[in-house]
Amino acid sequence: MANKNLTAAKRAKNDEFYTQYHDIEKEINAYIEYNPDVFRGKTILLPCDDPEWSNFTKFFAQNFERFGLKKLISTSYAANSKKYKSGYQPTLFEVNDPQYDEYKTKQNGKIFTLDHDKSGDGRIDVDDLEWHYLDGDGDFKSDEIKKLRNEADVIITNPPFSLFRDFLAWVLEDPKQFIIISNMNAITYKEVFPLIKENRIWLGAGKNDGRNVWYQVPDNYNNFHKEEDGKKFAFVAGTIWLANIDHGRRHQPLQLMPERDVIKYGTKEPFRKYENYDAIEVPQVKYIPSDYDGLMGVPISFLSKYCPEQFEIIGSSRTLGIPMSKIAKKGTFVQGGPRFYLSNGDGTYRRMYDRLVIKKRTL
């Protein structure tokens, strides 16, 4: 049910999933706790956020001085350029502003900036945000937004689910520090996994276990799960944070049991090796044996607890392993792309979900 929301969003190109304030706060505070000056003197760009609705904009504007930011830039995508039409209505904030333009409100994106005390109250916060219409529709691939990207030091946002690959490539085109939201399946993408393996990007500090995450959705969105205070919310399974900014949680080693105790109290049976790759199958992260020195296949959710000082990532089941057609008869296994297989004990073989191959580091 939860994944239906993401699938439906991709098909309809409805990318209006608004991250909740407390989820943003929890994630960003983890980086601040690890390095209080991580954002100091830097320009942050929020390139996929309608500033009037975005909790990212509100959060960083409210914490502008605490984080020591140099500048905050937030941009939105024009209503008429979105493939998913949502009965757009401008906010009273925009309509009541002298620069309001009935044509541009639908055809042009908006940009909000914050870098000084506009109100004169002695502090820089959300009340000092200034805005105007962009020249174009706010597409992150446009030259106008690329220029803002090049100006920024850090990019933070919840990019469109349907355009994640394009967005990540856009970020890496002019390498920046970033913290972005993604679907967990992105871990296995050919554009993403090598960067994780090389320890150039990693999972963020927040909720990255593949469980449901709640997002606010537009008022006219019908596929939602609950309504609170007149707002609609839908949950999506498997959304994660990806980052290349360090945080302390990724350096906390997993507390694990030796193989003998894992078998006694957990799996109740010895570990089994794959038929087409020389590694043992570890069905759950908590069952990774602390004293096994060989290769292990683990669920991709392992990355939410991955400590690079404790384990090395060797590769994934999408690129490793002998094709089953070379070692088993046709009809004894389910085909469908590169995967690891376990024997069923009756001459047939079971295809596993995506696995990461890891190995314990020698201290």
Phi, psi and omega in degrees: 000316183295317181291341177298327179296317180291317179297315179297323180297319181294318182293318183270357185057036174268100182255021183273071174247114187264122179292137182282149186302316185291332176290320177295314181301315181297317181293307186293324180297333178295324178287322178294320179297322181285321180215097183303340182255017187301328180252002186296130178073014185249156175260123180255131177249129173247090193270000182229039187230123171290108189303333181283343180244338190291126173286338174298313180298314180299316183297310183288330176293317180293332182252019184306310183285322181298322180275348180070036183292152173273317182200147175239129179234130180227131182233157179234166180256136184299142182301317183286349178269347180285138179289330178267112181272129189237025179062054188302135173227126178294152179282161177297328178303315182285314184299323183276359179273139181303334182273003180304135180228119185298329179279311185294333183299334178259329187267337185243148171283176178236155175230130175247134178231152179215121177206001179203170181279091182286322186281341180080018181268008175088004177216160179252117181207198187300333180288350182258005178298135175244147183219160170201171177282142173287161176291326180248199185272358177090010177302128184297340180276354182288157179299327181297315181281329175300322178297320177293321177300316181294333178284331188281158173260328185225138176243125182225127181185173168251092186290165179303128180304321186284349184237024188300314181301315179297320183292316179298318177299322179296318179295317185283345179299323175231081194314126179229164166287144181209156171220111185225158179265142182213170170274146183301330180299338180298338179305325185269356180298145180295337178278343188250313188303317179302326179291324177291314180301322181276004179062035177263335171221162183204173177286148181288191188268345188272214185285105184230028186265005179085359180278176185296138174237133183270135177231144172283143180235163181301155183300330183266009180280126186268335184268074181233168187248336179203164178225128180225128179052039177079006180249143180263142180227143175229147177255148179231129179279141170082019174275143185223170171257137172242142185207163168233022174252133188287149173215154188294333186293335180281356178251013177265114182296147174291138174271113189235161177260154173294161186306318182301318181285327177299316180293319183291316187256346185242280187288333182067007178206155180297156176293145180249147178267150177292153179285333186240018175197142185275073177208155178270150177273122175247106190290334180222150183301322182293347180263008175296120181286137183286342187244019179263126185263353182272190180280143181228137173263124184231157177299155181294342176296348175306326185297337179289346180236012185290125174248113185295340177281342184262323183226155173250137175270121183272319182171199180225164182292349179283343182234347181255164175098147177280138176303134182297335179297341181272346184232356181220155181286148176301136180096350179266355180214154179274125179274168179146046178097163182295126179207169170269153181232147172242147178286140175273355179085001181234021181091000176245169187225143182258128179276130184271162170292171177308137178231146169262143177256124182233165176214140180294136176281144176276118181280000000 
